[in-house]
Amino acid sequence: MKVLMTAALAATAAFATTAQAETWDMPTPYPDGNFHTQNIRQFVDDVSAATDGAIEINVHSNGALMKATEIKRGVQSGQVQIGEVLISSLGNEDPIFAFDAVPGLVSDYDSAAKLWEAAAPTVKQHLEDQGLVLLYTVPWPPQGVYSKDKLSSLADLSGKKFRTYNPATARFGEMNGANPVTVQAAEVPQAFKTGMVDAMITSSATGVDTQAWDYLSYYYDTQAFLPENMVFMSKSVFDGLDEDTQAALLEAAAAAEERGWAQSEELNEGYKATMAENGINVVVPTDEMKAELAEIGDTMTAEWLESAGDDGQTIIDAYKAD
């Protein structure tokens, strides 16, 4: 046993002396209380421990360092080494990134995991082509519709100012006759309180993070889709690491992905319970809403396939395969 411990200590010392100590900045759009941010902080702790302090990552939460729309470009340009974004927020620059934001394609964690398995090789390649390395992904809970006013159908959104956070949610609003307004997560409460928006589609987690009970009354549990966040880094920075450090980083990322998916599913019901306890009416969608959502999903799936081309069809074929 003493010999084994001595060998382990020697290996750790060798790792520490051969790996060059680095400090990275990591912007993320979400507050410290959000489960994505908490998972990231565990990830960076794991990276520090696994590399014996060779890699230290400073997390800048809640858009403090960069707004959500600036993070990807910040990593690509070398302003920061690593970051987190909602994958589908990049749908305008590359439609393949909107694979997980099509209503009705998935509505639970098992189907979301199957879709990610189908999409992962293509998404990773598109990122690599842009000088980026995907480390891990974690889904948000299923998306539901929030409103100040009671809704009997999605058509009741017509004419309302609808908060959006990616191209897909903007299209969803348009198809229901609403007026899309882009608002980042940190700005949601103010947008509702000032009358900038009247309704939105987002997760139960965001409802709790932003204390939605302070500014609206209804949550319709449509389970429309499960969009994913990704943690990614500069390929040039990754390629500059030695093999042991790369392996340690990827191992911590794999643990973060497994942990994050489990947390998202586990927390979802609790988030809805918290909203109900604070006065929000948590409502099962009407049959009319379900039918409307299915029709919207069919249309948006066809539109996404047209824009995503062969790569998009490859993802859908793999997802639907037995």
N, C-alpha and C positions, 0 to 999 in steps of 0.2 A: 504493500500500500504506500509506504514511504517513497519507494522508487517511482511509482505512478504519479504521486503528488509532485515530486521534484521535476519529473518530465513535463507535467502540465504547467508548472510555474515557469519552467525554462521556455516552453512554447509561447506562453503569454508574453514573457519578456522579449522574446525574439520578434513577436508580432508588433509590440509597442515600438521597438527600435527601428523596424524596417518600414512601418507605415508612417507616412508624413502626417503630422497633426494638422487638421483643417477645421475651420469654422464656417458653416454655411448659414445663409438666411433663407427662411421658408415662410412666404406669405400664404395666408389662407383667409377666405372671406367670412368665416363663421366665428361666433363668440366662444369663449372658453367653456361655457356650459354645454355646448353642442356636443353630441356624442362623436361626431367626426373629429372635432378638435381634440377631445379627450383621447381618442384612439391614436391620433397623430402624436400627442405628447408621450404616450406609452411607446410608440414606434421610435421616437427620437431617443428616448431613454434606452431602449433595447439596442439601438445602433451604437450609442456611446459605450454601453457595457460590452457589446460584442467586439468592438474595435479597440477596447481598452483606452477610450478617450481619443483615439486617432481622428474620429469624426464627431464633431459637436454641431448640433443643428439648433439655431435660434428660431423659434416659432413666433411669427407675428400674426396674431389672430384678429378676427373681426374687421378685416380690410385695413388694418392700421398702417401697414407698409405700402400695400398696393391694393387698388380696387380689384374686384373679381375679373373685370374685363382686361386688366393690365398684366395679370400674373403669367399667362402663357408666354406673352411677348417678353416679359421680364426674364424668364428662364432662357428663352431662345437667344436673347441679346447678351446674356451673361451678367445682368444686373443682380440676379439671385441664382442660386444653384439648384433649387428644388422648390416645388410649389404644389398647391392643390386647387383644382377647379372642378366644376360640374362639367362632365364630358359633353353633354348636349348643348352647353352654352357656346360651343365652338361649331355648331351646325351650319352657320352661315358661311364660314370659311371652308368647311369640308363636310358635306352632308353625311358622310359615313359616321361622323361623331354623334349624329342624332338617332342612332339605331335604337336607343333605349327610351326614347321620348314619344313613341307612337302610341296613342291611346288604344287600349283594347288588345294590344299584342301580348302583354303579360299583365297579370293582376295579383301574383303572389310570388313568394321568394323562390320556390322551386322552379317556376317557369322563368323567373328573372335570371337565376343561376344558369339555366340551360341556354338562355339567349346570350348571356355573357360568354359562355363556353364557345358558342358558335361565332361570336363577334371578335373575341380576343385576338386571334392571329392577325386579322385585318386591321383592327384598331392599333395594335402594337406596331405593325409595319408602317401605317400612315404616320404615326408619331416618329418612328425612327427616320423616315424620309425627311422629317422636319428637324432632325437633330435632337430628338428627345427620347428618353427611355421611360417606359411605363413601369412603375414599381408595384402599385396595387390599386384595386378599386373597392369601393364600399357603396351599396345602394342606400338611397333614402327610403323610408317607409312609403307604401303606396300613396299616390297622390289623390287628394280629395278637393272638393270645391267649397270654398269659404265665401260667405256672403253676409252683408249687413242685414239684408231682407230675406224673408222666407221665399224659397223657390219650389215650384211644383214641377218644373221641367228646366232643362238647360236653355231652352228658348227664352226663359225669363231673364237671362243674362243680356238679352238684346238691349242695346243703348247704354248699358252700364260701363263704367270705366274699370277695366279688367287688368289687374297687375300681372305682368309676365316676366319671366326670367331667362327665356331662351326662345329661339325661333319657333319651336314646336308649340309652346304655350301661347305664343302670339297668334299662331294659326288656329289653335283651338278656340281662342277668344273670338277671332274673326268669323269662324264657322258658326258661332252662336250669336252673331250680330252684336258682339260687345266691341268696345273700343280699347285695344291693347295699350298699356302704358308700362314701359320697362322700369322696374324698381328692384334694386338689389336687396338682399335679405335684411341687411342691417337698417335699411330705410323703410321697411314695411310699416311699422307702427305709425310713423309720422305721415306716411302717404295716406293711410286710412283716416287718421285723425284730422287731416287737413282737407279731406274730400278729394284728394288726387285720384284715389281708386275706391271702388265699391265692392269688389269681389276679386277672388284669385283662385288658382289651383296650385296646391303645394302639399307638403307632407304634414303629418301630425306633429313631427319633430319641430318644424318651423312654427307651427301654431303655438307650441309650448315655449319655444325659444323667444318668440316675440310677444308672448302673453296676449294672444289674440282675443281673449275675453274682454280686454280693455277697449276694443274698437270694432268688434262685430259679434254676431249672435248665432250664426248657423255654420255647421260643418257637415257636408254631404260626403259620406264615405264611399266615393265612387271607385276607388282602387284603380284608377285609370292607367297608371304605368308606374314603374319603379326606376327613376333616373339614378345614375351612378356618379359619384365623385371619383376622381382619380388623383393619386399622388404620383408625380413624375419628376424627372430631373434632366439636366443637360447631359446629352450623350458624350460630349467632349470631356465633361467633368467625370462622368462614370468611367469612360475609357482610360482616364488618367490614373485611376485607382489600381493598386496591385490586386492580384487575384483573390487573396485572402480577404481584403476589404470589400471587394465586390460581392463575394460569397456571403459575408456577414450582413451586408446591406440587403441583399436579396432574401436572406433567411428572415430577417426582421420584417421585411415587407410582406412575405408570405404569412407570417404570424399575424400581422396587422390586418390583412385581408380576411383571414379566417375569423379573427376576433370581431372585426367590424361588421361582417355579414350577420354573425350570430347576434350581436348587440342590436342591430337595426330591427331584426325580427322580434327579438325579445322585448324591446322598448315600445314598439308600435302600440300595442294595446294599452300600455300604461299611459302613453301620451294622450290617447283618446279619453281615457278615464280622467286624467288631469283636467282636460278641457271641459268635460262634463261637470266635474266637481266645481269648476269656476264659473259655471253658468252658460257655457256654450251648448246649444242644442246639437247633439251628435246624431245625425239622421241617416237611416238606411235609404239609399236612392230609390225613387219611385220607378215603377216599370217603364214609365215614359222616359225617364232619365237614362235607364239602362239601354233602351232601344236607340235613343239619340247618340249615346256614347259609342255603341256598336257601329252605327252608320258613319259617325265621324272617324272612327278608327279605320274602317274600310277605305275611306277616301284618303286619309293621311298616310296609310300604308302604301297605297298606290302612288301617291305623290312622292313619298320618300324613295320608293324603288326606282321611280323615273329619274330622280336626281342623283341617287347613289350608284346607279348603273350596275355593272356586272358584280362589283364587290358587294353591293347591297343585296343582290339576288343570291349570292353565295352564302351570306349570313342567314337570310330567311330560309333557304333550302336546308342548310345545316340545322337550323333551329327546329324546323318542322319534320326533320327526318326521324324515323323511329329509333 
